[in-house]
Each structure stands twice: as C-alpha cells, then as structure tokens.
Amino acid sequence: MRFERRAHVPLHLAVAAPLGAVAAALVLAAGLIGAAGVGPLDAYAAMLRGALGSRLAVTEMLTRATPLILTGLAAATAFRARLWNIGGEGQFYLGALTTAWIGHALPLPGPVGVPVLMLCGMAAGAALLAGPAFLRLRFGVDEVVTTLLLNFVVILFVGMMIEGPLRDPLAFGWPQSVPVDGAFRLPDLVPRTRLHLGLLVAVATAGVVWLVLARTTWGLEARAAGLNPRAAAFAGVSLPATIMGVACLSGGLAGLAGAIEVMGVTGGVTTTMSPGFGYAGIVVAMLAALHPAGVVAAAVFVATVFVGADAMGRATGVPSFIADVIVALSLLTMLVALLFTTHRVRR
Amino acid sequence: MTEVLALEGITKRFGPIAANEDVTLHLDRGEVLALLGENGAGKTTLMNILFGHYAADAGEVRVMGRPLPPGRPRAAIDAGVGMVHQHFALAANLTVLDNVVLGSESLWRPRSDRTAARARLLDLSDRFGLPVDPDARVARLSVGERQRVEILKALYRDARILILDEPTAVLARPEAARLFETLRGMARGGLSVVFISHKLHEVMAGADRVAVLRGGRKVAERATADTTPAELAELMVGRRVERPVRRGRRPGAPMLVARDVRTDGLDGVSLTIRSGEILGIVGVSGNGQAALGALLSGLSPPRHGTVTLDGRDVTRHGPRDMIRAGAARIPEDRNAEGVIGEMTVWENAVLERLADFSVGGFVRQRTARRHADALIERFDLRGAASGTRTRLLSGGNIQKLIVGRGLTTDPRFLLAAQPTRGLDEGAIAAVHAALLAARDAGAAILLITEELDEALALADRMQAIVKGRLSDPVAARDADAGRLGLMMAGDWDAV
C-alpha cells in the first residue's frame, strides 16, 4: 500500500475530513466512556443537552468558543507561514494580565478605552512571540521549544504579579489580579447570561484575518515564506520582515483572546482562568485545516465538547476529563484525515 | 554470454496512463546497458518494477533465470539487484561505514562486527576503484563521493546487477567521466550495469548497448557501436529536434558591469556584458558559480567592488530592487529557489512582481491569472492552467514558467544559471530558443553552465570560473571544447 499526492483536493473531501475526524474521535472516546460503565449514546446525548439543550447552555458554549476562535486564528496564522507558535497559552495570559493592569485605572471613557485595551492585549501577545521569532531568524533557535517553554514562564509571572503588585485587595486573599474598570466591561449580548460582545469581535476578526491571508500581497508573501523560504527570498520577499509580521499578528490574536476574556468574562486575572485556550487553539486551527472560516466552526465544536462534558459528568458520572481526551483525539484523527485529503491510497 | 536479467512484457498502468507497455529487456553478464528516454518515458517506473518498488500489472522479471516475486524490494536485493537512486538515501550524520552497514545486519545481533565490515568495505572499494574514507561523515562528502558510497552500499549487499537512476544528474562532467570509467571496470569484473539517462553523449560513451523508451514503450535497441547520437535523439523524441542556432549579431553598449567584486566565493571578479550579448561562464561546479548567481540576484551584496546595470549602481540592490532595475533571473535550482511547488502557477508567475499585480495591498487575482494564462500560452507550458499547483508540472514546464516569468518583462539583464539542467531535449530546445530570442531583443545575458555544448551553442563570449576567479574572455569563434576544458581546469596560460 502506498500514498500518492492528489493533484487537487476536492472540496467535498476538504469538508468531509474534519467531520470524519470528529466522528472517529467520538467513536474512539466511546470506548473509554463504555469502560467507565456508561452507555456512550446516553453520555453523548447528555453532552449535547449540556452544550446545546437550552438557551443558557448555548450562550455558555458560545462564551467558551469566543477565546477559542481567537487562539485558533492565532495558531492558523502562524502555521500557514510555518511559524510553529505553541505559545498561545502564554500570549493569552500576558494579554489578559496587561489588559487588567492597564484597564484597572485607565482614565478614558468606555467606548474609547475598550479598543485601546484590546490593542494593549494584542501588543503584549505580539511582543511575547516577537522574541522567539527573532531568535529563530537570527540564530535558528527552534520556536517550538521557546514558545512552549515561555508558556510556563508567563504563567509563573502572572502568579507572581497577582500575589504581589497586581493583587486585588478586595478578593479576600484569593489570588486574583485587580479587575478592569467597570467602564471597560464588554456589554452582554444576551441579558442575564455571560455571553458578551467579544463573540462578535472574534467572528469579525476571523473575517479580517481571512481577508488579510487570502487576498493581500502580504498574505501571499507570508505563505510563500513559509512554504519555501529560499524561493521566496529569491523572488524578493523579505523573510525577516514577513516572519516578524506573522509573529506579531499571531501573538496579537492570542493576546486579544486574553484581553477579551478579561473584559468580557472574568474582570480580573487568575492563574486558572484558561482551561487551556492556547493549546486548544492549536487543535481548533488543525481541525479547520488552517482556514479562518473553519476556525469559527471548529471553535464551536471544541467549546461544545468542553461545556457539554461538564454536564455529562454531572448527569452520568463520567469524569469530565473526557473532554480533553476527545479534543486531543480529534487532533490526532484530523492529522490522519488531512493525509487522506492530500493523498490517495494506492495498492 | 550468460543472461543475468530479463524483463518480459512488463506493463504498468497508473489510472488511464500506461507508464510501461509491454517492455522486454535482457541484460548479459559483464554488460553496461543504457536506458534512454525523455522525462516521463517510463524509465524510472520500469526500474522501480525491477527493484520491487512497484508491482507490474503484467509481465515477469527474472534474475539469473529465476522469477522475482513482484513488489518486494527485499527479494530483489537478495537476488543480487542493487539500485542507486537519483536522490541518495544516505544518513548524513553517520559515517560512510555506518551507512554501508546500515540495514544489512539483523536487528537481533547483539553487536555489529565493525572490523570485518571495514575490511570488506575497503576490499570492495579497492577492487572496484571506488576510493572512500570509511570514517568520514557523509555530510562532509561531495555529491560524487556520496554516489560512490551508494554504489558501495549496493556492492556490499552482494549486488551483481547495479541499476543507476540518472547517475550523472548531480555530477560535473569530469566526475561523470570518472563514474563511467568505474562502471566499465565493474562490468569487466563481472557485474552487470543498467543506467538511466537522457543525455546522448554519456550513453554513447558509457554503454555497450542502449534501449530507447518513448511513451512507455521500447521503441528501439542498438549497440552503441552501431548507432549515432543523431539517430538516438530522433528515436528518443520521436521527431527531429534541432536546437536553435545562434546567429551573429553586433552587440550594443555595456549593460551589466561588475568591477573587482569580492564576496564569499568570489575573489576579484570583473565582467562586462553588452546589450544583445550572451556571456557564458563555464566551470566545474563549486568554483563560485553559486556565489556569482547570488550576487547578481541581489541575495548577497559584495564586500568590495561595484555592480552597475545600464549605468546605474545596483551593488547594494536586494532581489526586488534588482527586478525593478530591469533584471530577470533563472536560478540554479528551480525547485528550491525558482518556484514554490505548493503554490499555483499564477501565484508563482507574479510573486516576483507583486507590486504590479496589486492595488492597495490587495492582490488583483483576475489580472494575475490572465497574466499567467498568457505566459502558459506563449511559453507552451503543457498541461498547466493558471490554477494548477506548480509541483505537478514536469521539470521542463517549471523551467519554462521561470524563464517565461523573467522574459515577459523584456528584461535588460538576464541571469541564467544552469538553465537546462536535468531537462530533456525538447525542453532544452525551448529554453535555448527563449534565451536567444531575448538576446536578439537586446537583453544582456549571463549564462552560467557546466555543459560545454550549451556554452558553445549560445554564448557570444566565454569566461571560465575557477576558485572564484574569472579567466579572460574568449570569443565564440575562437572557442572549442578543448580550449574551454583547459580554461575550466585553470590552465589559463596555456590557452
């Protein structure tokens, strides 16, 4: 048996691949759920009810999808240019911390301050990825290692700041940063739920990112630089400028996720505010085959699993860790599915 | 003579395309057989069937009279077939000895017997005239030396039939000549050799017999003593292909001038190319051609010296500024430097001049596609549409794309580095014709080549490059292969 590259990836395969991957991941996870002594169909039904079964459930799911869209876009942007940004988690936290710090006492009216704070969060995330990108360009340091390890550095730094200078004196000793000023809290989209304006910002951002990557000369150059750096340089693409630009955009998107989460949901920063949004963003990007529109859909899927698994745990007693298993499995099955979209099997 | 290898009625289809159709070949002990054909004629497929990489749809392979089970490389190796692929399969971080032994020992043996392996390797290297240092790391070896290691690897596994896929594609001419001497010696020592090639002169020089493949079928078989290059060329292409002929032309004013340029790899290079003139730079690979190409592409600014294009200083110009100043480039390695295989034809066609195909930072896709369509039409890129992924094109069509994208701008200066390396006759003729047309339209062309025939056919003047230095120019009417050979060897006083 051998694999041959396909000349073209047909559209129906490109759409079927993530669906097939998700189905395969659910089938594989069903084995584990069965081992826990619960009927898989009952468990998945409970999961769906928990994520989509009521108005509240849907809004909760979309609240969870909001940061995932942005971290997914961050990963997709970087991966398209073959910049392996595994540091979305750290960029998320640094964006969140910067937003809380500046937003706590920013002397601006709300409508002006919100975009300013978003830009601050983006700048923080961009700065965090600019370092590893520079090290790769200048010294060839593998950015997978630097971005991944920086996550731990950033989370420890966040811990230090919220135990120390940025500690919220009103939190009764709870390790939490000072909150952003009430003027900069994002308005709710649906009253009496947590769903906030950030969702629209995230979806609009996906549109802008698509436009930039697919239609601009910069997007074409970034893709060229990722696919074949030597040929791109030969054709006159400036590699350092392009890669640094990609790093700033990617890090900025992950930082924006942190900023929006703080302004929309948590107010202040804790070291547990992200259930792995940065890492899950990688799964989201891969499930979307790095396409910005797909990122939105994939983020909704991952959020459904996360939110639904909690309800499933309550209803059936299956540990909600199964959500992490399903998301991780769908990354693996998606990688296999991608192989089948780009290759055909020959005997 | 005893027959060691027989392929009987081999047919192999990929979908609707027959890569091989009813091909029959025989090989005797001590014989060198050349398999000649254009790219896509089915040579490599046939050898992959013989080696067990593919299973044939019909037909039989016999080694030493015994049929070979289809689709099993292991069986082929055990029967004494050794294959040297075009792209070497060596581990660069291991030593020569490690590479040769790798895979020939059982995994279950507790330790490998290095002393015996070394003795055997040295004995083989001595017997077949393939000098290697067993302890050298492969990463440090030249391509010629790596090829030697590949051949030794096959011999180490007791190969009695050696198959080489385009063995000279990566070699300079003297290295290639040495290789064919070695192969002759091995044949005299009782081995049988099959090599795949599309170069007529090496088939004539290196083989006893030649089988010509065209469109998957064997169209002829000749003893090399009884045929001529012209006959083989016609058999291979199926029609008469004539490379275009350079006509005399009075060159114009100096267009590209380099004065005393020093970079990594160039040591005080000065040259002048006039408008409407082709200057040929000949030399053995690794003597500074890559540095010269990089300099004139704008990739490596010189430490010392100046470069001017049409009177303007372009010494410090990057690739994009060079293009804007009227330069076009055909890079040495078309896949690594010329195109981005995963992108479409239109994207590659406009990548060098994105500014001309964009408005306000957005790509004008429709204009870009129209431009690509025109280029496909004008330069005869067969089987390509503007949306085709470039990787899917043949080497010749990719080269036509690169040449075409450079020439549609009517450049003042064209850098052509190894423009026909690895191309078949039809594509070579097309590229040559395009270069000559650009010259006649007034471009100044720098042709860097290892093929003396190419330099003699195209260039108005020639200079040899040796260790980063250029010889004095020789006019085309004073040049012949012998004189260029001396120049390439660095023997500048003798010429």
Interface residues (C-beta under 8 A of the other chain):
Chain A: R5 A7 H8 R215 T216 T217 W218 L220 E221 R223 A224 L227 N228 R230 A231 A232 A233 F234 A235 G236 V237 S238
Chain B: S297 G298 L299 G318 P319 R320 I323 R329 P331 A336 E337 G338 V339 I340 G341 E342 M343 E347 L351 E352 L354 A355 S358 G361 F362 V363 Q365 R389 R391 L392
